[in-house]
Amino acid sequence: MLQLLDVEAGYGDSQVLLGMDLEVAEGEVATLLGRNGMGKTTTVHSILGLVRPSAGHVMFDGVEITGRPPHRAAQAGIGLVPEGRQIFPNLTVRENLVATARPPRGGASGWNEAGIYDLFPALAERRGNYGNQLSGGEQQMLAIGRALMTNPRLLILDEATEGLAPLVRAEIWRVLAQLKAAGQSILIIDKNLDALLRLADRHTIIARGRAVWRGLSEELRADQALKERYLGV
């Protein structure tokens, strides 16, 4: 579904990606792992058109989307849960959900407001509250719900559980497992390796702007030296 081929990208004179390769197949949960500053978020920004690659190709469902503006990535079916959540603080929970909602493609059944409240009951109780009145965990639930309301073919989560309390993190992992069981394609960036190894099908490790390892959960789980070298585990 998603494929990055030898992508180079950066900010001004600072080049961050130096030939990045990445794949996410339809219906799978994949991760992008690496220490801080290695290029994970820049990879996401390159997929979405928030950063224009200077070389290489970003393909989605067989169509090249390299350098297209962010709204074209959204129209293609890519939904983002950004680092830092970035919900609208002056809109209510309900307004956040419906502000960017898109109908499902091809007339299929998809996500709507009621479905999000079923997924996150805490949001149903807070639907009339403004974004800045929510806890950090509730804001992350809302960010996930808002992305799902675009009915994405691929859901990307940048730092899925960063800074959240343990009970909220457990709730987020539960929801992601539920989405996986329903066939949702997902790309996750997160530091909780144990949870990712239980959930994800495939992993890519990035270091200094390049993919340095790709493999399955059982392979990564068994390779302690690899984890220590690139993830600090």
C-alpha positions as a printed Julia matrix, in Angstrom:
233×3 Matrix{Float64}:
   0.0     0.0    0.0
   2.71    2.5    1.05
   6.23    2.45  -0.31
   9.12    4.86   0.13
  12.02    4.35  -2.25
  15.38    6.03  -1.59
  13.75    9.19  -0.21
  15.95   12.17   0.63
  14.47   15.1    2.54
  15.27   17.76   5.12
  14.75   21.3    6.27
  16.63   24.09   4.53
  20.32   23.17   4.42
  19.84   20.35   6.94
  19.32   16.99   5.22
  17.63   14.43   7.47
  16.67   11.52   5.21
  19.56   10.09   3.21
  17.86    7.41   1.13
  14.97    6.18   3.27
  13.06    3.02   2.3
   9.82    1.89   3.95
   6.89   -0.38   3.16
   3.45   -0.92   4.69
   1.26   -3.63   3.17
  -2.52   -3.44   3.09
  -4.09   -4.72   6.28
  -0.87   -4.89   8.3
   0.42   -2.98  11.3
   3.96   -1.73  10.73
   6.27    0.34  12.9
   9.04    2.85  12.33
  11.55    2.62  15.16
  14.69    4.5   16.09
  16.27    6.87  18.57
  15.31   10.53  18.69
  16.64   12.63  15.84
  17.08    9.75  13.39
  14.37   10.93  10.95
  11.13    9.23  12.0
   8.92   12.32  11.98
  10.62   13.63   8.82
   9.7    10.34   7.17
   6.06   10.88   8.14
   6.18   14.48   6.92
   7.6    13.29   3.61
   4.74   10.83   3.19
   2.16   13.53   3.88
   3.74   16.28   1.8
   4.55   18.44   4.82
   8.17   18.14   3.66
   8.94   17.91  -0.05
  11.53   15.19  -0.77
  14.51   16.3   -2.8
  14.95   12.81  -4.25
  13.29    9.41  -4.25
   9.68    8.31  -4.51
   6.65    8.05  -2.22
   4.07    5.62  -3.61
   0.6     5.02  -2.23
  -1.56    2.28  -3.7
   0.62    2.25  -6.8
   0.32    6.01  -7.4
   3.22    8.39  -6.88
   2.38   11.09  -4.34
   5.9    12.49  -3.86
   5.76   16.15  -2.94
   2.0    16.49  -3.3
   0.39   18.93  -0.82
  -0.96   17.47   2.43
  -4.61   17.67   1.42
  -3.89   15.4   -1.54
  -2.42   12.78   0.8
  -5.56   13.01   2.91
  -7.73   12.67  -0.18
  -5.74    9.6   -1.19
  -6.68    7.98   2.12
  -3.87    8.69   4.59
  -4.91    9.76   8.09
  -2.48   11.17  10.65
  -2.48   11.23  14.44
   0.3    13.81  14.85
   2.92   14.06  17.52
   1.59   16.36  20.22
  -2.04   15.56  19.24
  -2.73   19.04  17.78
  -6.47   18.96  18.34
  -8.44   22.2   17.99
  -8.55   23.63  21.55
 -11.44   26.01  20.89
 -13.71   23.36  19.36
 -15.76   20.81  21.27
 -15.08   17.1   21.07
 -17.93   16.72  18.61
 -16.75   19.67  16.51
 -13.22   18.26  16.39
 -14.58   14.97  15.1
 -16.84   16.36  12.39
 -14.55   19.21  11.25
 -12.45   17.0    8.97
 -14.8    14.04   8.52
 -14.91   12.35   5.13
 -17.33    9.67   3.93
 -15.93    6.18   3.33
 -14.73    5.4   -0.15
 -16.83    3.38  -2.54
 -20.0     3.56  -0.48
 -18.67    1.14   2.14
 -19.59    1.42   5.78
 -17.07    3.4    7.75
 -16.39    5.53  10.79
 -18.9     8.04  12.06
 -19.38    9.97  15.29
 -21.32    7.19  17.0
 -18.62    4.67  16.1
 -15.92    6.84  17.65
 -17.94    7.12  20.87
 -18.3     3.34  20.94
 -14.54    3.04  20.5
 -13.77    5.66  23.16
 -16.65    5.89  25.68
 -14.77    8.62  27.57
 -15.22   10.92  24.56
 -18.97   10.33  24.54
 -19.14   11.67  28.09
 -17.08   14.72  27.07
 -18.58   15.44  23.65
 -19.63   18.94  24.66
 -16.29   19.89  26.23
 -13.7    21.98  24.41
 -10.4    20.46  23.4
  -8.45   22.45  25.96
 -10.67   21.05  28.72
  -9.58   17.47  28.08
  -6.83   15.51  29.77
  -3.8    14.46  27.73
  -5.2    10.97  27.39
  -8.58   12.24  26.25
  -6.87   14.51  23.74
  -5.0    11.53  22.29
  -8.26    9.57  22.02
  -9.77   12.56  20.25
  -6.8    12.82  17.87
  -7.21    9.15  16.95
 -10.96    9.56  16.57
 -10.52   12.64  14.37
  -8.13   10.74  12.1
 -10.52    7.78  11.88
 -13.35   10.14  10.91
 -11.51   10.73   7.62
 -12.03    6.98   6.98
  -8.37    6.48   6.08
  -7.01    3.5    4.21
  -3.74    4.0    6.11
  -3.62    5.38   9.66
  -0.3     6.88  10.81
   0.36    7.52  14.51
   3.42    9.62  15.4
   4.35    8.91  19.06
   1.14    7.03  19.76
   1.39    6.89  23.58
   4.06    9.44  24.51
   3.48   11.11  27.85
   0.32    9.18  28.68
  -0.56    7.51  31.97
  -0.26    3.69  32.03
  -4.02    3.1   32.04
  -4.49    5.41  29.05
  -1.62    3.76  27.19
  -3.29    0.39  27.76
  -6.53    1.81  26.35
  -4.75    3.09  23.23
  -3.1    -0.29  22.62
  -6.48   -2.0   23.07
  -8.03    0.26  20.45
  -5.15   -0.28  18.02
  -5.49   -4.04  18.41
  -9.21   -3.68  17.69
  -8.46   -1.65  14.56
  -5.95   -4.25  13.41
  -8.5    -7.02  13.86
 -10.86   -5.02  11.65
  -8.24   -4.89   8.88
  -7.08   -1.28   9.28
  -3.62   -0.62   7.83
  -1.51    1.2   10.44
   1.97    2.71  10.68
   3.05    3.45  14.27
   5.93    5.41  15.76
   6.3     4.76  19.47
   8.93    3.95  22.08
   6.98    1.18  23.84
   8.75   -1.71  22.17
   7.07   -4.49  24.15
   3.61   -3.31  23.11
   4.72   -2.86  19.5
   6.19   -6.36  19.36
   2.85   -7.78  20.49
   0.81   -5.72  18.06
   2.77   -5.14  14.87
   3.48   -7.46  11.95
   6.59   -5.78  10.61
   9.2    -3.31  11.84
  11.63   -0.89  10.22
  14.51    0.65  12.18
  15.86    4.0   11.03
  19.28    5.41  11.91
  20.8     8.59  10.51
  18.16    8.95   7.85
  18.27    5.42   6.45
  16.48    2.16   7.11
  19.09   -0.09   8.7
  16.91   -3.13   9.5
  13.55   -4.59   8.52
  11.92   -7.68   9.9
   9.16   -9.42  11.82
   8.33   -9.17  15.51
   9.79  -12.56  16.36
  13.09  -11.63  14.69
  13.37   -8.32  16.52
  12.31   -9.84  19.84
  15.11  -12.4   19.6
  17.92  -10.0   18.61
  19.01   -8.23  21.79
  22.19   -6.88  20.19
  20.15   -5.19  17.46
  17.85   -3.58  20.01
  20.77   -2.33  22.08
  22.59   -0.94  19.04
  19.73    1.01  17.48
  17.02    1.38  20.13
  18.9     1.61  23.38
  16.93   -1.3   24.86
